[in-house]
Amino acid sequence: MPDPLKAEALLGWWQAEQRDLPWRRTRDPWAVLVSEVMLQQTQVDRVIPKWHAFLDRFPDPATCAAAPVSAVIEAWAGLGYNRRGVALHRCAVTVVDEHAGRLPLELSALLALPGVGPYTARAVLAFAGEQDVAVVDTNVARVLARQAGRSLRPVEVQEAADALVPAGQGWAWNQAMLDLGAGLCRARAVHCGDCPVAPTCAWRGGPGPDPAVGSAGVSGGQSRFEGSDRQGRGRLVDALRRGPVLDLADAAGWPDDPVRATRVAHTLVADGLAVLDGDTLTLP
């Protein structure tokens, strides 16, 4: 790594340019967890109203755990990747059963919860517990690779991020890093001229190859959605929200391919998103 990112420069920039996001106004671990799960591969503007509505309906783990998983799937409409809602429900059940309804604020305990991976666990610690841990998503990983001027291995990414967190400023620092990657140090159309940490960046927009491409933790983009199994899965779940599905092929959008529709329906069952009774698909 080059010289560490200058905390004063980055935090000063962030104080002036920070995004006003509703989950930044709370330190409630459940509310933070819900926001982080919803934000996985979903745009912020789509998440904001859904986050408010979800917390109105399920304000704490106990309320979520007491509801049938079908209620969570229904509330997840419009967010995509419906498995995340099922995992969040399972997480709530575990929190009630094993942690008296309160999300733990220890890394190992969070990682043991269903659907909670390294990023989400550290996000809860940093944004709810205000702990000095580093949060690394694709935006942060991209910043770190460009600062280093080379592709990084997984262990290097987390170690580099951890080393940069200023003592006592974990909450603000992580928010600033996320905003830097999302707003200036983008995958494309970078804004190096406005970047507060450009002086410590080994890449600075080229002319060499972008070191973030292929670096650990940096997303390589999603596969085509149109015509994919993911699209069919989404159509089936949307249909299930309206009631039992009798014609799988028609509901999946493949009226001439019932074999494919049935195969995809079975993946929903395997993921806990549906129940198949004979030829009828229903929410669990």
Sequence and secondary structure as in RCSB ss.txt:
>XXXX:A:sequence
MPDPLKAEALLGWWQAEQRDLPWRRTRDPWAVLVSEVMLQQTQVDRVIPKWHAFLDRFPDPATCAAAPVSAVIEA
WAGLGYNRRGVALHRCAVTVVDEHAGRLPLELSALLALPGVGPYTARAVLAFAGEQDVAVVDTNVARVLARQAGR
SLRPVEVQEAADALVPAGQGWAWNQAMLDLGAGLCRARAVHCGDCPVAPTCAWRGGPGPDPAVGSAGVSGGQSRF
EGSDRQGRGRLVDALRRGPVLDLADAAGWPDDPVRATRVAHTLVADGLAVLDGDTLTLP
>XXXX:A:secstr
  S   HHHHHHHHHHH    GGGG   HHHHHHHHHHHTTS HHHHHHHHHHHHHH  SHHHHHHS HHHHHHH
TTTS  THHHHHHHHHHHHHHHHHTT    SHHHHHTSTT  HHHHHHHHHHTS  S     HHHHHHHHHHHTS
   HHHHHHHHHHH  TT HHHHHHHHHHHHHHTS SSS  GGG TTGGG S TT SS  TTTT TT        
TTSHHHHHHHHHHHHHHS BS HHHHHT TT HHHHHHHHHHHHHTTS EEETTEEE  
